[in-house]
Amino acid sequence: MTRTQLVSCICLICLGAISAGPALADLDIVWMRTYGGPDNDGLVQAIYASDGSIVAVGYTYSSGAGAMDVYAVKVDAAGDTVWTRALGGSGRDYGYGLCEAPGGGYALAGYTTSAGAGAEDVYVIRLDAGGNPVWARTYGGTGSDEGRAICQSGDGGFVVAGRTASYGSGESDSYVLKLAANGDTVWTRVYGGAEYDWSEGVSETADGCYCVCGTTGSNSPSRDICLIKIDAAGALVWQRFYGDFATAFSHDWGTGLCATADSGVVVTGNRIIAGIDPSDLYFLRTDRLGAQTSLKRYADAYVEYGHSICETPDGGFLISGSKKAGATLKNDLVLAKRIGGSGWLWGQVIGGSGSDWGSSVTPLATGYYVVAGQTDSYGAGGYDGWLIKVAEPGAGARGGDANPGAAFIGAMPNPVGESTCLTFGLAEDGEADLGVFDVAGRRVRLLAAERYCVGQHTVIWDGRDDAGRDVSPGIYLVRLSSGTFQAASKLVVLRK
């Protein structure tokens, strides 16, 4: 392989847990791959697509039209490249986040200096399933504006969160944009004070609102975590701050969030206590009203950063970030697991002789995850984009899914109006269950529970529950189970 290389040598080091908990093994590494060319390249976020592939976005200096371009990569379940794209113009273009788009394809968010009204502008690109641009739009003013995260909205559009120096009252402010499916602006909101404020994560919550996480310098003498909840029409539901407000020497940063079934959120980031602790990654949990229910630091010997967080099947949470060694001052990718009532279970470091960074972690099939980041320990260039597939012990044989012969392919249309066609495939004869669940995990409709022959199958869902009633508008999950394999994908139901 030239641009995609299998990593054959890795370094694994275990971190000590902060509080006592069950003795669990590290995650198994199923595969690690690098993506890029002779110059610096990196991946910032990866998602699990409804066709069973992995799609990631970041930046590339190795290819494209400008000094730096948005880098998009699609790979199959084994990490083999399906396609790569370098997107942008003659300036600097960077991709921070992505999500699936309604009806197929993907939406990427970042910033560009190649087009737009200012020094940097929010940059959103819509790709089809083959990686071909459908449209690209810029948003912002004459200052510096960035899109740091994007999620699909319940009405089939998108919500983008980032920062703006073009609008607002401070050096920079949190910037939230609601976009229609074609990229037209539905509404924009700016939040902040006199100092630097910005956002780095956004997620739709179970109650149909949007929660944005980031950092504020305007609330106290120090940096504090900021959470903002906005309803579907763009009205502010609440804004909350978290951290040590009493001193200018403690800084708390919010970098990634995950919505929970109770309409609350969990957040990761890092805390710096000047002169005492260079940086610790942390875990913050809130209820639906923003009340803090947990704030825990993962304190280790030197420097750790938390960048991304996701739920695990056992009710816990997995954090991806980085850990800097005091002796070498080089980073390694770090994974940390936490379960409520048990504390920090373990920490796991993955890296080599260079500097390695973990930017996002995303669930795949049950017990499997993909981590995205960048590495200069392996690959073809200075830094290369990095994807690592990891598995909980017992999730399946090392090297593949527990049932690689099953795959959920997709729903069309999605968002769902009156009905949708759900498609799944089996590579061998076997039992398969297909059901629709609400965000709390309750089954709404059992669509199939029978033995299927090899091949592709479709099931029509008419938007009704097991009792024949129309389901309410909102977010649902369609879940495929076949043997030990499970996969789930989001369905958005709209009603006229």
C-alpha positions as CSV (number, residue, x, y, z in Angstrom):
1,M,0.0,0.0,0.0
2,T,1.2,3.5,-0.7
3,R,-1.2,6.0,0.9
4,T,-2.8,3.6,3.3
5,Q,-0.4,1.7,5.5
6,L,-0.9,-1.0,8.0
7,V,0.9,-0.3,11.2
8,S,2.8,-3.3,12.3
9,C,4.5,-2.1,15.5
10,I,2.8,-0.3,18.4
11,C,3.6,0.6,22.0
12,L,1.0,-0.1,24.7
13,I,1.5,1.3,28.2
14,C,-1.1,1.0,31.0
15,L,-1.9,4.0,33.2
16,G,-2.9,3.7,36.9
17,A,-6.5,4.2,37.7
18,I,-7.5,7.0,40.1
19,S,-10.0,5.2,42.2
20,A,-10.6,1.5,42.8
21,G,-12.8,-0.3,40.3
22,P,-13.2,-3.6,38.6
23,A,-10.0,-5.0,37.2
24,L,-10.7,-4.9,33.4
25,A,-8.4,-5.5,30.5
26,D,-7.4,-2.9,28.0
27,L,-9.2,-2.7,24.7
28,D,-8.0,-5.0,22.0
29,I,-6.6,-3.4,18.9
30,V,-8.3,-4.9,15.9
31,W,-6.4,-2.8,13.3
32,M,-4.5,0.5,13.0
33,R,-4.1,2.4,9.7
34,T,-2.5,5.6,8.5
35,Y,-3.7,7.8,5.7
36,G,-1.9,10.6,4.0
37,G,1.2,11.5,1.9
38,P,4.7,12.9,2.3
39,D,3.6,16.1,4.2
40,N,1.6,16.6,7.3
41,D,-2.0,15.2,7.4
42,G,-4.4,14.5,10.3
43,L,-7.9,13.3,11.1
44,V,-10.0,15.1,13.6
45,Q,-13.3,13.3,13.7
46,A,-14.6,9.9,12.5
47,I,-18.2,8.6,12.3
48,Y,-19.8,5.2,11.8
49,A,-21.9,5.5,8.6
50,S,-25.2,3.7,8.1
51,D,-23.7,1.5,5.3
52,G,-21.2,0.0,7.8
53,S,-18.2,2.2,6.6
54,I,-16.1,4.7,8.6
55,V,-15.9,8.3,7.4
56,A,-13.3,10.8,8.8
57,V,-12.4,14.4,8.2
58,G,-9.4,16.5,9.0
59,Y,-6.6,18.3,7.1
60,T,-4.0,17.6,4.5
61,Y,-0.8,19.4,3.3
62,S,0.0,16.5,1.0
63,S,-2.7,17.0,-1.6
64,G,-5.2,19.5,-2.9
65,A,-5.3,23.0,-4.4
66,G,-4.0,25.1,-1.5
67,A,-1.4,25.3,1.3
68,M,-3.8,23.2,3.4
69,D,-7.1,21.5,2.4
70,V,-10.0,19.7,4.1
71,Y,-9.2,16.0,4.0
72,A,-12.0,13.5,3.9
73,V,-11.5,9.7,4.0
74,K,-14.0,6.8,3.7
75,V,-12.8,3.3,4.7
76,D,-14.5,-0.1,4.9
77,A,-14.8,-2.2,8.0
78,A,-11.2,-3.5,7.6
79,G,-9.8,0.0,7.3
80,D,-9.1,-0.2,3.5
81,T,-9.6,3.0,1.7
82,V,-12.9,3.4,-0.3
83,W,-12.1,7.0,-1.3
84,T,-10.2,10.1,-0.2
85,R,-10.9,13.7,-1.0
86,A,-8.9,17.0,-0.7
87,L,-11.4,19.8,-0.6
88,G,-10.8,23.6,-0.8
89,G,-9.2,26.4,-2.7
90,S,-5.9,28.2,-2.9
91,G,-5.8,29.2,0.7
92,R,-6.0,27.3,4.0
93,D,-9.0,24.9,4.5
94,Y,-9.5,22.7,7.6
95,G,-12.1,20.1,8.5
96,Y,-13.1,19.8,12.2
97,G,-16.4,17.8,12.2
98,L,-18.8,15.8,10.1
99,C,-22.2,14.0,10.2
100,E,-24.3,11.9,7.9
101,A,-26.7,13.9,5.7
102,P,-30.4,13.2,5.2
103,G,-30.9,11.0,2.2
104,G,-27.3,9.9,2.1
105,G,-23.9,11.4,2.0
106,Y,-22.1,13.6,4.6
107,A,-21.8,17.2,5.8
108,L,-18.3,18.5,6.8
109,A,-17.7,21.6,8.9
110,G,-14.5,23.6,9.4
111,Y,-13.0,26.9,8.2
112,T,-11.6,28.4,5.0
113,T,-9.5,31.3,3.9
114,S,-10.0,30.4,0.2
115,A,-13.5,32.0,0.0
116,G,-15.9,34.0,2.0
117,A,-16.1,37.5,3.6
118,G,-13.3,37.5,6.2
119,A,-9.9,36.3,7.3
120,E,-11.4,32.9,8.0
121,D,-15.0,31.8,7.5
122,V,-17.1,28.9,8.6
123,Y,-16.9,26.3,5.8
124,V,-19.6,23.6,5.3
125,I,-19.4,21.1,2.5
126,R,-22.0,18.5,1.5
127,L,-20.7,15.3,-0.1
128,D,-22.7,12.5,-1.7
129,A,-22.0,8.9,-0.7
130,G,-19.2,8.7,-3.3
131,G,-17.4,11.6,-1.8
132,N,-18.3,14.1,-4.6
133,P,-19.2,17.7,-3.5
134,V,-22.9,18.5,-3.8
135,W,-22.5,22.1,-2.4
136,A,-20.0,24.2,-0.4
137,R,-21.0,27.3,1.6
138,T,-19.2,29.9,3.7
139,Y,-20.7,31.7,6.7
140,G,-19.3,34.6,8.7
141,G,-18.2,38.2,8.5
142,T,-15.1,40.3,8.1
143,G,-13.3,38.8,11.1
144,S,-12.2,35.2,11.8
145,D,-14.9,32.6,12.1
146,E,-14.7,28.8,12.4
147,G,-17.0,25.8,12.4
148,R,-15.7,23.3,15.0
149,A,-18.6,20.8,15.1
150,I,-21.7,19.8,13.2
151,C,-24.7,17.5,13.8
152,Q,-27.8,16.6,11.8
153,S,-31.0,18.3,13.1
154,G,-34.4,16.7,13.5
155,D,-35.9,18.5,10.5
156,G,-33.2,17.2,8.1
157,G,-30.9,20.2,8.3
158,F,-27.7,20.8,10.3
159,V,-26.5,22.7,13.3
160,V,-22.9,24.0,13.3
161,A,-21.0,25.3,16.4
162,G,-17.8,27.2,16.5
163,R,-16.5,30.6,17.2
164,T,-16.8,34.1,15.6
165,A,-14.7,37.3,15.8
166,S,-17.0,39.0,13.3
167,Y,-20.0,39.3,15.6
168,G,-20.7,39.5,19.3
169,S,-19.3,41.5,22.2
170,G,-15.9,40.0,22.9
171,E,-12.6,39.0,21.4
172,S,-14.4,36.0,20.1
173,D,-17.8,34.4,20.9
174,S,-19.5,31.1,20.6
175,Y,-21.2,30.9,17.2
176,V,-24.1,28.5,16.4
177,L,-25.8,28.2,13.0
178,K,-28.9,26.3,12.0
179,L,-28.8,25.4,8.3
180,A,-31.3,23.9,6.0
181,A,-30.5,20.7,4.0
182,N,-29.3,22.8,1.1
183,G,-27.1,25.0,3.3
184,D,-29.3,28.0,3.5
185,T,-29.1,29.8,6.9
186,V,-32.2,29.3,9.1
187,W,-30.9,31.1,12.1
188,T,-27.6,32.1,13.8
189,R,-26.9,32.8,17.5
190,V,-23.9,34.3,19.2
191,Y,-23.0,33.8,22.9
192,G,-20.2,35.4,25.0
193,G,-18.9,38.3,26.9
194,A,-16.0,40.7,26.7
195,E,-13.2,38.0,26.5
196,Y,-12.6,34.9,24.5
197,D,-15.5,32.4,24.2
198,W,-15.8,29.5,21.7
199,S,-17.6,26.2,21.2
200,E,-16.1,22.9,20.1
201,G,-19.0,20.4,20.3
202,V,-22.7,20.1,19.4
203,S,-25.3,17.4,19.8
204,E,-29.0,17.0,19.4
205,T,-30.5,16.0,22.7
206,A,-33.3,13.5,23.3
207,D,-35.9,16.3,23.9
208,G,-35.3,17.8,20.5
209,C,-33.0,20.6,21.6
210,Y,-29.3,21.2,20.8
211,C,-26.5,21.3,23.4
212,V,-23.3,23.1,22.6
213,C,-20.1,22.8,24.7
214,G,-17.0,25.0,24.8
215,T,-15.0,27.3,26.9
216,T,-15.6,30.9,28.2
217,G,-13.1,33.5,29.4
218,S,-15.8,36.0,30.2
219,N,-17.5,34.4,33.2
220,S,-14.7,34.5,35.8
221,P,-11.0,35.4,36.2
222,S,-10.2,32.0,34.7
223,R,-11.4,29.8,31.8
224,D,-14.5,27.8,32.5
225,I,-16.5,25.1,30.7
226,C,-19.6,26.5,29.1
227,L,-22.7,24.6,28.1
228,I,-25.5,26.2,26.1
229,K,-28.9,24.5,25.4
230,I,-31.0,25.9,22.5
231,D,-34.4,24.7,21.3
232,A,-35.2,23.8,17.7
233,A,-36.3,27.4,16.9
234,G,-33.0,28.9,18.2
235,A,-34.3,30.2,21.5
236,L,-31.9,29.9,24.5
237,V,-33.1,27.3,27.0
238,W,-30.3,27.7,29.4
239,Q,-26.6,28.6,29.7
240,R,-24.4,27.1,32.4
241,F,-20.7,27.4,33.5
242,Y,-18.6,24.9,35.3
243,G,-15.2,25.1,37.0
244,D,-13.3,26.8,39.7
245,F,-14.6,30.4,39.6
246,A,-12.6,31.7,42.5
247,T,-9.1,31.9,41.1
248,A,-7.4,33.0,37.9
249,F,-5.0,30.1,38.2
250,S,-7.5,27.3,37.4
251,H,-8.6,26.8,33.8
252,D,-11.3,24.4,32.6
253,W,-11.8,23.6,29.0
254,G,-14.8,21.9,27.3
255,T,-13.8,20.1,24.2
256,G,-16.3,17.3,23.4
257,L,-19.8,16.1,24.5
258,C,-22.2,13.3,24.1
259,A,-26.0,13.5,24.6
260,T,-27.5,11.0,27.0
261,A,-31.0,9.3,26.9
262,D,-32.3,11.4,29.8
263,S,-31.8,14.6,27.7
264,G,-28.6,15.5,29.7
265,V,-25.0,15.5,28.4
266,V,-21.6,14.3,29.4
267,V,-18.5,16.4,28.6
268,T,-14.8,15.9,28.4
269,G,-12.0,18.4,28.3
270,N,-9.1,19.3,30.6
271,R,-8.2,21.3,33.7
272,I,-5.0,23.3,34.2
273,I,-4.0,24.5,37.7
274,A,-1.1,26.9,37.3
275,G,2.0,25.9,39.3
276,I,0.3,22.7,40.6
277,D,-0.9,20.5,37.7
278,P,-0.1,21.2,34.0
279,S,-3.3,19.5,32.8
280,D,-5.7,16.7,33.6
281,L,-8.5,15.3,31.5
282,Y,-11.9,15.2,33.1
283,F,-15.5,14.0,33.0
284,L,-18.5,16.2,33.5
285,R,-22.1,15.1,33.6
286,T,-25.3,17.2,33.8
287,D,-29.0,16.6,33.8
288,R,-31.4,18.0,31.3
289,L,-31.5,21.4,33.1
290,G,-27.7,21.7,33.1
291,A,-27.3,20.9,36.8
292,Q,-23.9,19.3,37.5
293,T,-24.2,15.7,38.7
294,S,-20.6,14.7,38.4
295,L,-17.2,16.4,37.7
296,K,-14.2,14.1,38.1
297,R,-10.5,14.6,37.1
298,Y,-8.3,11.9,35.8
299,A,-5.1,13.0,37.5
300,D,-1.9,11.4,36.3
301,A,1.8,12.2,36.6
302,Y,2.2,14.8,33.9
303,V,-0.2,16.1,31.2
304,E,-3.4,14.7,29.8
305,Y,-6.0,16.2,27.5
306,G,-9.6,14.9,26.8
307,H,-10.9,15.5,23.3
308,S,-13.9,13.2,22.7
309,I,-16.4,11.1,24.7
310,C,-18.9,8.4,23.8
311,E,-21.2,5.9,25.7
312,T,-20.3,2.3,26.2
313,P,-22.7,-0.7,26.3
314,D,-22.3,-1.2,30.0
315,G,-23.5,2.3,30.9
316,G,-20.1,3.8,31.1
317,F,-18.2,6.3,29.0
318,L,-15.0,6.1,26.9
319,I,-12.8,9.2,26.5
320,S,-10.2,9.7,23.8
321,G,-7.4,12.2,24.2
322,S,-3.7,12.5,24.6
323,K,-1.0,12.1,27.2
324,K,2.3,13.9,27.3
325,A,5.4,12.2,28.8
326,G,7.4,14.5,31.1
327,A,10.7,13.0,29.9
328,T,10.2,13.3,26.1
329,L,7.5,16.0,25.9
330,K,5.9,13.9,23.2
331,N,2.2,12.9,23.1
332,D,0.7,9.5,23.0
333,L,-3.0,8.7,22.4
334,V,-4.8,7.9,25.6
335,L,-8.1,6.1,26.2
336,A,-9.8,6.3,29.6
337,K,-12.9,4.4,30.8
338,R,-15.4,5.6,33.5
339,I,-18.5,4.1,34.9
340,G,-20.8,5.8,37.4
341,G,-20.4,4.3,40.9
342,S,-17.1,2.6,39.9
343,G,-14.9,5.6,39.1
344,W,-12.1,5.4,36.6
345,L,-11.7,1.8,35.5
346,W,-8.5,2.0,33.5
347,G,-6.3,4.1,31.2
348,Q,-4.6,2.9,28.1
349,V,-1.9,4.6,26.0
350,I,-1.2,3.8,22.4
351,G,1.7,5.3,20.5
352,G,5.3,4.9,19.2
353,S,8.5,6.9,19.3
354,G,7.0,10.0,17.8
355,S,4.1,12.2,18.8
356,D,0.6,10.7,18.6
357,W,-2.8,12.3,19.2
358,G,-6.4,11.0,19.7
359,S,-9.0,13.4,18.5
360,S,-12.3,11.5,18.5
361,V,-13.8,8.1,19.6
362,T,-17.0,6.7,18.1
363,P,-18.9,3.5,18.7
364,L,-19.2,0.9,16.0
365,A,-21.0,-2.4,16.5
366,T,-21.5,-3.3,20.1
367,G,-18.2,-3.4,21.9
368,Y,-16.2,-1.9,19.1
369,Y,-15.0,1.7,18.6
370,V,-13.0,3.7,16.1
371,V,-10.5,6.3,17.3
372,A,-9.3,9.1,14.9
373,G,-6.3,11.3,15.3
374,Q,-2.8,11.9,13.9
375,T,0.6,10.2,14.3
376,D,4.2,10.8,13.3
377,S,5.3,7.5,14.8
378,Y,4.0,5.7,11.7
379,G,2.9,6.4,8.2
380,A,4.2,8.1,5.1
381,G,4.7,11.7,6.1
382,G,5.6,14.0,9.0
383,Y,2.1,13.5,10.5
384,D,-0.5,11.1,9.0
385,G,-4.2,10.7,9.6
386,W,-4.7,7.8,12.0
387,L,-7.6,5.4,12.5
388,I,-7.6,2.7,15.1
389,K,-10.3,0.1,15.6
390,V,-10.5,-1.2,19.1
391,A,-12.7,-3.8,20.8
392,E,-13.9,-4.6,24.3
393,P,-12.5,-7.9,25.6
394,G,-14.9,-10.6,24.4
395,A,-16.6,-8.4,21.8
396,G,-15.3,-10.8,19.1
397,A,-12.2,-12.4,17.6
398,R,-9.3,-10.0,17.2
399,G,-9.1,-8.9,13.6
400,G,-12.8,-8.7,12.8
401,D,-16.4,-8.1,13.9
402,A,-18.2,-10.8,15.8
403,N,-20.3,-11.4,12.7
404,P,-18.7,-9.7,9.7
405,G,-21.5,-11.3,7.5
406,A,-24.2,-8.8,8.7
407,A,-24.5,-5.2,7.9
408,F,-27.2,-2.5,8.3
409,I,-27.0,-0.6,5.0
410,G,-29.4,2.3,5.5
411,A,-32.8,4.0,5.5
412,M,-34.3,5.8,2.6
413,P,-35.8,8.3,3.1
414,N,-34.3,9.6,6.4
415,P,-35.8,11.9,7.9
416,V,-38.9,9.8,7.8
417,G,-42.3,11.2,6.7
418,E,-45.0,8.6,6.2
419,S,-42.7,5.6,5.8
420,T,-39.1,4.5,5.1
421,C,-37.3,1.6,3.5
422,L,-34.8,-0.1,5.8
423,T,-32.1,-2.2,4.1
424,F,-29.7,-4.8,5.6
425,G,-27.5,-7.5,4.2
426,L,-26.4,-11.0,5.2
427,A,-23.4,-12.8,3.8
428,E,-24.7,-16.1,5.1
429,D,-28.0,-17.6,6.1
430,G,-29.0,-16.7,9.6
431,E,-31.5,-15.3,12.1
432,A,-31.9,-11.5,12.0
433,D,-34.0,-9.1,14.2
434,L,-34.8,-5.6,13.1
435,G,-36.5,-3.1,15.4
436,V,-37.1,0.6,16.0
437,F,-36.3,2.0,19.5
438,D,-36.8,5.3,21.2
439,V,-33.8,7.2,22.6
440,A,-34.4,5.7,26.1
441,G,-33.9,2.2,24.6
442,R,-37.6,1.1,24.6
443,R,-38.7,-0.9,21.6
444,V,-41.3,1.0,19.5
445,R,-41.7,-1.5,16.7
446,L,-40.5,-5.0,16.0
447,L,-40.1,-5.1,12.2
448,A,-38.5,-8.5,11.6
449,A,-37.5,-11.5,13.7
450,E,-36.9,-14.5,11.4
451,R,-34.4,-16.5,9.5
452,Y,-33.1,-14.9,6.3
453,C,-31.1,-16.3,3.4
454,V,-27.8,-14.7,2.2
455,G,-28.2,-11.4,0.4
456,Q,-29.7,-8.0,0.7
457,H,-33.2,-7.5,2.3
458,T,-35.5,-4.6,2.7
459,V,-38.3,-3.9,5.3
460,I,-40.7,-1.1,5.1
461,W,-41.5,0.8,8.3
462,D,-44.8,2.8,8.1
463,G,-43.9,5.1,11.0
464,R,-46.2,3.3,13.5
465,D,-45.5,1.5,16.8
466,D,-46.4,-2.1,17.7
467,A,-50.0,-1.0,18.5
468,G,-50.5,0.6,15.1
469,R,-50.3,4.2,16.3
470,D,-48.3,6.9,14.5
471,V,-45.1,7.6,16.5
472,S,-44.4,11.1,17.6
473,P,-41.9,13.3,15.7
474,G,-38.4,12.9,17.1
475,I,-35.2,10.8,17.1
476,Y,-35.4,7.0,17.0
477,L,-32.9,4.2,16.5
478,V,-33.2,1.3,14.1
479,R,-31.3,-1.7,15.4
480,L,-30.2,-4.8,13.6
481,S,-29.2,-8.0,15.5
482,S,-27.8,-11.1,13.9
483,G,-26.0,-13.6,16.1
484,T,-23.6,-11.6,18.2
485,F,-23.6,-8.7,15.8
486,Q,-25.5,-5.6,16.5
487,A,-25.6,-2.3,14.6
488,A,-27.8,0.8,15.1
489,S,-28.5,3.9,13.1
490,K,-30.4,7.1,13.8
491,L,-33.9,7.7,12.3
492,V,-35.4,11.2,12.4
493,V,-39.2,11.2,12.2
494,L,-41.0,14.3,10.8
495,R,-44.7,14.9,10.8
496,K,-46.6,17.5,8.7
